[in-house]
Amino acid sequence: MPGAFTSVCSAKHLPSFINFSKKFYEKGVDQIFCIAVNDPFVMNAWGKTNKVENNIMMLADPFLNFTKSIGAEVDKSGRGLGLRSNRYTMLIDNLNVLTIQEEKETGVCDISSAENFLKLL
């Protein structure tokens, strides 16, 4: 996700995965990860604030190492955010990426929402 505690991430994207986590696990998903361009302390606080508990593992990518490796970095300096990740969801099976649903803009959470991503499983 573009960033912890940001508007769309906190109001729609993360809550959608919290609300639908049980359905993902029922469909055979082993683990749900949430990765954002933040430090581990911020990701931990964001997870606690949203009560992700054991349903979602919160991961930090403060230097965009993972984000850049998949080509998902976007420059949001014009909005005061610096380099961020684009908004996407990814399905991985045995270290193979099966699908990536990437939004055209970080302020949108349509194809990457849990509700829509569930339809692909």
N, C-alpha and C positions, 0 to 999 in steps of 0.2 A: 504494500500500500504506500501511497505517497508520504504519509507521515502520521504518527500517533497524535491524537487529540486534534487533528484537523477536521474541518466541518463534515465533509462527505464520508471520510473514513470512520469518524466516530458516530455519525448520525445514521449511516446506512450500511456501509460495507462490512465492518466488523460485527455490528448487531445482526446482520443477515446470517452470518456464519455461526454466531452464538445461537440464534433462534433455530437454525436448521441443522445444527451439529448432530443431533440424534439421528436424523434422516440420512446423513452422510455415512455414519457408522453402521446403520441398518443396511445400507447398500454395499457394505464391504470396505469402505475407506478405513485404513488403519490409523491415520493421523492427519489432523488439520494443522497447518502451520500458517502463521501470520507473520510476514516479514515486512519491515519498513525501514526507511533510512533514518534511523534514530539510534541512540545508544542503548545498551541493555537495561540501564536503570529506568529510562523512559518507557521502554517496552514493558518492563515488569510493572511499573505503575499503571500504565494504560490497561494491561491485562487485569490487574486487581480492581481498578475503577469499573471495568466492564464485567467483572465477575466471570472471566473465561474459565476459571478453575482448571480442571484437567481436560476440558473439551478442546482447547486450542493451545498449541505451543507458540508462544510469542518469541520471535527471533529478531535480532538487531542486525542491521547492515549499515553501520555508521559511516563507513568509507566507500560505500557503494560497490564493494567487491563483487558480490553476487549480482546485484542489479546491472552493473556494467557487463558482466560476463554473459548475460542473456540479452543485452542490448535494450534494456528497458529504462535507461536513464533519460530524464527530461530536465531541461533548465527552467526553473521557476523563479529565477532571480528577479524578474520583473514584478513578482508578487512578494518579494522579500524572503523567499524560501530556499534559494540556492538550488543545487542539484538534488533531484528527487527521483523516485521511481514512478514509472507510469502505473496505472491501476490495471491489474490483471488477476486472473486465477489460472492455475496450472494444475494439471492432473499428471502425476508421476506414478509409474508402476515399475518396480525393480530398477530404479535409477534411469528409466527411460521416460522422456517427456512424451505423453500421449497427446495432449492438447494444451494450448494456451489461448485463453480468451482475453484479449487486450483491448482496453477502451481506447478510443481515439483522443480522448481528453481526460485529464485527471479529475476534473470536476463532475464526471459522469460515472454512475455505477449501475449499468444496465446488464450488459452481457457477462460482466464479472461478478454479479450478485450471486449469493448462494442459491436463491430461488431459480435463477436461470441456469446456473452451473449444474445443479442437480439434474436437469433435463438431459444432460449429456451422459449421465451415468447409466 
